[in-house]
Amino acid sequence: MLIHLAIVFSLLACSKSLSEGDSCAKMDGSPGVCKAINDCPYAEDDFRRHLKPMTCGYTDFDPVICCGESVVVTTPKIRGRSRGRKTTTTEQPKEIQFSLECEKAERRGKKSYDKCLEYQEKYVYPCRPGPTTGNIRVDECSRKPEQLVTGGEDAYEGEFPHMALLGFGNNEIVWMCGGVIISERYVLTAGHCTVSRSHGAVKKIRVGILKRSDAVDSSKEYNVVATKHPEYHPPVKYHDIALLQTDREIELNKYVVPACLHDGGALFNNSAIVTGWGTTVFRHMDRTDVLQKATVEGFGNGECEKKFKNIRLMSKGFNSTTQLCYGDRVSNKDTCEGDSGGPLQVNHPTVRCMYWVIGITSWGKWCGIAGEPGIYTRVEHYVPWIEDIVWP
């Protein structure tokens, strides 16, 4: 079945000469048994993960490799105190295990969730011709395994493939807000990011870029038309959410992948990641060139109600049904000018290597001040509205 894997793996790692049936150790130190490459059911799994097998020896011209067990990725249980948001004491669900033979994961009939699986299967773990007949899934996940973000860090290429940069104006385009790719034709952003007082309506988006200064071609730049939520009435900050429709389908690939929408599933951690090209210091108008990332903490509803009491732009106070409240209690990690419209996201608990967008950056009284959270539009509340437009 896998007779050509010796060529695909290129140079095999060599061990001392062992025979079929002998005990051995794989490259990562895990135990295995020497088997002919055609008899090792997990060799194709290692091929998909770009791992070279340890060679025990050869039978005629066919390699005998150290055959271990397939890697099954699960998501650990995370314990922590609730701060007034939806939580659960049950164990976090395991990631969906998909077949290497390109079988599709079970759909649930929920448009946004089913699309999330579709984009993962097409662009993150796509089917490719295998080393023998038939197709197998290959790993195109650009995310590094040590996905730990502290604050104020540069993102790396492909880490947030759903990010979009918004452009305003007619002649000279000014790039300001952020957005989230959610389908081939739509980007999700904040309502207040559809029009700039100084530069007019949003006209363009750029995708698949890490730096503002990156050179782009037609596959990365699109004209857009905005649809604001019908209940958004600026300058009031409630229902601060909008959709941007592109003039043609976005060219998706492993560096341009739609994000998943949080549709009400339990959140198992009190922290989330914010990303954007905004300013790194409050009231410093030079926006960063490289996409930035930071981890922020959820504030409880009671805290947020106190923080945003008697605010002109939120005369009814903090609304926990339509808004989220995140920041940092100790350091100055926060979203700032230019980050508006970008995502508040967590790693998807069941769909591997995909982000769950739980919020859209809206506004805050301050930026980068410890203990002063920002307001994010709660995506969960708007999923029905989004689905009706994006996937009618």
N, C-alpha and C positions, 0 to 999 in steps of 0.2 A: 504493500500500500504506500509506503513512504520511501521507496527505493532511491528517489532523487534528493532526499533531504541532505545527503552528504554534500551535494553540490550547492544546495541552497544555503546551508550553514557555512559554506566557504571553508575556513580552516577549523578543524575540530580540535578541541582541547585534548591533549593526550595524557593518559595515565599509564602506569606500568601495565604490562601485558596481563590481561585477565581473560577468563573464558566465560562463555554463557553460563549463567546461573550463579556466578561468584558475587559476593557482596561488594559494593563499591560506594563511593561518595560522589555526589554531584558537585558542580562548580560552586554552589552556594553552601556546601558542607552537609546537605541533607542526605540521608541514606538512600540507597537504591540497589537494584539488581542488574547485572549485566545481561542485556538482551540484544538480539538482532534489531537493527533500527526499524525493520518492517513489523516487528512484534511488539514494539513499544507504543502503547496507545496514547502516551502523553508527549511523544516527540513533537507532534504537530502543535500542541499547546505551547511548548518551548519555542518552536519556530515562530508562532504568532507573537510571542513576547520578546523576540530577538535574542534568545538565550542560546549560546553554543553548548552542545552536549559534551560531556566527558566521554572520551572514547576508551573502551576497555581493550579493544583489539579489532581484528578483522576475520571474517569468514569468507574465504576467497577474496573478492573485492568489495564485499559489503561490510560496512562498519558495525561493530558491536558496541553499543553505547550504554552508559549508566542510566537506567530507566527508573525514575522516581515516580512520585504521584502528582497528579494535576493540582495546580494551585487553585483553591477556592477562596475568593475574597469575601469577607463578611465585614460588617460594620459594627464596632463595639458599642456596648451600652455606655451612655454618658450620663453621669449623675450630677445634679446641681440644683440649687434653689431656684424656684420660680420667682420672677419679678413682675407678676401680674399679667403675663402673656400666656397663651395656650401652651400647656406642657402636659406631659404624661409620665407616669411612673413605670409604664411597661417598657420592655426592652426594645431598643431601636430595631426596625426591620432590617433583614439582610438584603444586600444588593441582589438584584435580579441576575441570575446566572443564565447567560445566553449560550446557545449551541454554537460550537465551532463550525458546524455544517450549515450555517447561515439560516437556521430556522428563526422565525420571528418570535419575540417575546409576546406573551398574552396581552391583548389590548383590553381596556376596561370600559370603553364606550364614552369616556370623558375626553372631549376634543383636545384640550391643551395637554393632558397627560399622554394620550396616544401619539400626538405630534412630537412630544418630547422623546418618546421611544423611537419614533421614526427617524428623527434627526440623529440620535445616538447611533442607530444601526447603519445609517447611510454615511455619516461623516466622521464618527469617532471610532467605531469598530466596523468598518465596511467589509463587504465580501470581496475577495480577490481570488484569482486563480491560485490554487494550491500547488504544492510541489509535485503532486500527482494529478490525476483527473479530478474534476470537481472544484468547488470554491470553498474557501474557509474565511473566517473573520480574522482580520489583522488589527493590531493595536496602533491606532493613529492618535491616541490621547496625548496631547501636548503638555498636560499638567505633570509637574514633577511630584514624586511620591511624598516628599516631605512638605506637603501643602500646609505650611504654618506661616501666617502673616502676622507681623508685629505692628508696625505702623510707619507711614511715611516712606514706604519702600517703592523702588521702581518695580513694575511688573516685568515679566519676561515674555518673549515672543510666544504667542499661542496660549498664554495662561488664561486670558479672558476673551475667547474668540467671538463672544456675542457683543462686544463693545462697539458703539458707533459714536462718531464725533459729528456734531451738528454745525452747519454753516449758514450764516445769515448775510443778507445784502444782495445787491444785483450785480454791480460791476466788480468790486473787490470784495470777495467773500471773507467774512470774519468768522473764525471757528471758535465757538464758545461752549455750548451745553453738551452733555452726553446723552446717550440713549442705549437701548437694549434691542438687539435683533431678536425677534420672536418668531419670524417665519420668512419665507422667500420674498415677501412683499411688504412686510411691516416691521417698524421699529417702535418700541414703547419708550415714552419719555414723559417729562412733566408738562402740564398744561402751560405753565409760564414760559416754557422753552419753545413755544410756537411763534412768539413774537418778541422782538427786542425793541425797546424804545429808540435806541440809537441806530439800529441797522435794519429794522423792518422784520418781515416774516422769515421763518426758517425756509431755506430753499434747497439745501443739499445735505447729504450725509456722506461720511467716509467710513469704510469698514476695513477690517483686516490690517489695521495699522497699530504700531506700538508708540510711535512718536508723531507729534504734530508735523514735524519737519520731514517725515517720510515722503518720498516720491510716490505718487499714485498714478494708476492708469484707469481706464474706463471700467475695469472690473471692480474697482474699489470706491468709485464715486457715483452717486445717484442723485437725481432730482427727486424732491418729495413734496407731497401735499399733506397738510395737517388736518386731523379731526380731533378737536378737543372734546372732553367729556361734557355732555349737555348741562351738567350741574356745576361746571367750573365757571365762576364769575369773578375775574380778577378785579382788584388786587387781592381779594379774599383768598385764603390758602386752602380751603376745603375742595376736595375732588380735583386736586392738582395733578391731572394725568391726561395724556393725549397719545394718539397713534399717528405715525407718519407712514404714508403709503408711497412706495418707490415707483418711479416711472417704468421700471421693468424688474424682472426677477433678479434678486441678489445672487451672485455667483457664490454658492456655498462650497466650502472645502474644509479641511481640518483646521484651518486658521480663521475660518468664518463660519461659525456654527450658532444657530439660534439657542437661546437659553430656555429653560423650562419655567413655567409660571406656577407659583405657589397657589394651590387651589384649596387650601384649608387643612392639609395634613399637619400632624403634630410636629412641632419644632423641638428637637432634642438637645439644643444648646442655647445658651443665652447670648452668644456672640454671633456676629455676622461680618462679612467683608464688604467694604465700600471701595469703589473704583472710580477714577475720573482724571481728567487733565486740568483740574482747577488749580487755583493758587495754593501754595504750600504754607503761606503765612497770611494771617488775616489782614486785609486791607493792603496787601502787597499785590499790585495789579499784574505783575508778570506771571502768566500761567506757566505751569511746568510743561516741558516738551515731551517728557516720557510719561506714559500712563502710570498713575500712582495707585497703590493699594494700601489698605489699613483695616485692622480689625477693630470693631466697635462693639459696645455692650448694650443690651436692651435695658431700658429704664422701665420701671413699673408704671402702671396706669396712674396710680395715685401720685407718684413723683411728677409725671408729665402734666397732670392736671394742675399741680401747684406751679410748675415751671412756666406754663403757658396760660396763666390766668390774667384776665384783663389786658389781653393783647388785641390791638385794633384789627390786625389782619386775621385773627381767629376769635371773633367776638363771642362765640359760643363755647370757647375753650377747646381743650384737646378732645378729639373724638376717637376713642379707641376702636371703633368699628371701621373707620376709614383711614386711620393714621397709625403710624408706628413712631416710636421715640427712642433713638439710639445715640450713643456718644461714648465718652470715656470719663470715668470718675477721677482718674489720677493724672493722666497725661493729656496732651493736646491733640489726640487723634480725632479727626472729624472731617466732614465734607466742607468745602469752602467755595468761593465764587468760581464758577466754571464747572463745578462738579454736578450742578443741577441737572436733573433728568437721567442721571446715571443710576445704576442698580445698587440696592442693598441685597446681598445674596449669601446663600449658604451652599455647602456641598449637598447635592441631592442625596437623600438617605437611601434610595433604592436604585436609582439609575446611575450607574457608574460613570464617572468623569463628566458629569453634567452639573450645571449650577441651577439652583432653585432661586428665582428672583422673588423675594418677599416684599420688597419695597422699592419705591422710586424716590430719589433725593428731591425734596421739596424746598425746605428753607429752615432757617434757624435764627434766633435772636443774635447769636454770636457764632463765631467760627474758630475752631481750634482752641477753645477755652475748656480746661478740665472741669468736669461737673456740669457742663451746659450742653445738653443733648440737642440734636437736630430733629426735624420733623421729616418723616418719609411717608409717602402715600402707600397705604396697605394694599398690595396687589390682589390679595385674596378676594377682597370685596368687589373688585372690578372685573374678575375673570368672565362672568356671563356677558358683560358688555363687550369685552375684548373678543371673546369667541364669536359672538354674533357678527362682528365686523371682519375679523381675520379669517375665520373658518365657517362661513355661513352655511 
